[in-house]
Amino acid sequence: MLSAPGAALRERRWRPSAPLDVVLTLSPHRRGGGDPAWRHTPDGSIWRTSRTPEGPGTLRVTASGDEVRGQAWGPGAGWLLETLPSLLGADDDVAGFAAMLARLTRSHDPRHARAAAFVAGLAGRAAGLRIGRALRVFEALAPAVLEQKVVGREAWRAWRFLLRRYGEPAPGPAPEGMYVIPPPEVWRAIPSWDWHRAGAEAVRARTIVNAARHAEKLESTTTADADRLLRALPGIGVWTSAEVRQRAHGDPDAPSVGDFHLPGIVGYALTGRKTDDDGMLELLEPFRGHRHRVVRLIELSGVRPPARGPRMAPRDYRAF
């Protein structure tokens, strides 16, 4: 139940229908170390900021036993608590995924049966994982664009700079240094020199600014039409669309095609050999409907191909 609507602090307690790992479920929303919009504190709490339809808000999520406690502050507090179950995967079809794995393990195709048995083992070790819906498209889109074709450290540095410079301090008693993402109209007004200072070159900057012009329409998308509308915008391709849909819509079937490392990781985990995007999609095809979930489980497993060759080096566009 929700606490009194006039209180500075609003609170909700929720009991998920199955075991839930709050940290695993919310970790995809973290954009690197020091993310101003996400924090995992020593007491086990997850803090997250959001610009909701009702305004900025701060959410603190803790779990104790079979109960989740949400606390929220700011104009968006009510919305954050109302949508808390969706954020934590209340709508996620975990039972359907389990039924799919059971069916595949009995497949007459030994390749499918082996892959399904392997994935079922991973799912058992991450039983509390859910694919949640944050329901805020532009919040997922801006950092995803910053992550296009660059290493994570470079993108996360830009994200930190832009939120600290143009965001607003998180409402309530949030950990120091937390900020709320600026609204679309502020993104549209960021001058070229601050994009440069952030380390984001003109292509990514233009993509975010243009998406900000269409933010209202993007927020109204559903899982069914999100991919088409996202990819209609210049600079947003299949990878960025998938990254957004995973977080904003909780799409368990949106694998990140075009990722630099992912095909090799998936291929090695399922066959012992690295592969490319086409090969990854072929391996994931038996799991259609849950392909992103399978990729997420593989990522969490820590299974990686042997490292050969140099790592992709970070670039610093501020020096150009």
Sequence and secondary structure as in RCSB ss.txt:
>XXXX:A:sequence
MLSAPGAALRERRWRPSAPLDVVLTLSPHRRGGGDPAWRHTPDGSIWRTSRTPEGPGTLRVTASGDEVRGQAWGP
GAGWLLETLPSLLGADDDVAGFAAMLARLTRSHDPRHARAAAFVAGLAGRAAGLRIGRALRVFEALAPAVLEQKV
VGREAWRAWRFLLRRYGEPAPGPAPEGMYVIPPPEVWRAIPSWDWHRAGAEAVRARTIVNAARHAEKLESTTTAD
ADRLLRALPGIGVWTSAEVRQRAHGDPDAPSVGDFHLPGIVGYALTGRKTDDDGMLELLEPFRGHRHRVVRLIEL
SGVRPPARGPRMAPRDYRAF
>XXXX:A:secstr
 B  TTSSEEEEEE  SS   HHHHHGGG  STT TTEEE TTS EEEEEEETTEEEEEEEEEETTEEEEEEEST
THHHHHHTHHHHTTTT  HHHHHHHHHHHHT SSHHHHHHHHHHHHHHHHTTT        HHHHHHHHHHTTTS
 HHHHHHHHHHHHHHHSEE SSS  TT EE   HHHHHH  HHHHHHHT  HHHHHHHHHHHHTHHHHHT  TTT
HHHHHHTSTT  HHHHHHHIIIII  TT   TT SSHHHHHHHHHHSS   HHHHHHHHGGGTTSHHHHHHHHHH
HT      S       GGG 
